[in-house]
């Protein structure tokens, strides 16, 4: 086996590296651990923030909409981490109400008797434009 003349060490565990002169890690586990640690140190990228929020919104909408249509007070969804600014598409009905959708689950904000509520719906085939 070859030894390094400069006694280079592994970037992950600081063990002395043996082998190729351009070697940076002592094994695949150290390489993986190093890169995972670097990933955690970095601030999350915009894409991941949006993707995480969309998934959270979908999970919340799905949990309240078991039958295909439901009404929920806004503050309940917001307390669970729902963010209405993150949605995938929209649909406008004949009354010109615009439902915002997170994948197949939609919501429409309404004020009824002074209380803000979301009308929750599930995407239906008739919603596709013809």
Secondary structure, DSSP 8 states (H G I E B T S, - for coil): --B-SS--B-TTT--B-BS-TT---SSHHHHHHHHHHHHHHS---HHHHHHHHHHHHHHHHHHH-SSSEEEEEHHHHHHTT--TT--SEEEE-TT--EEEEETTEEEEEEEETTEEEEEEEE--GGGS--
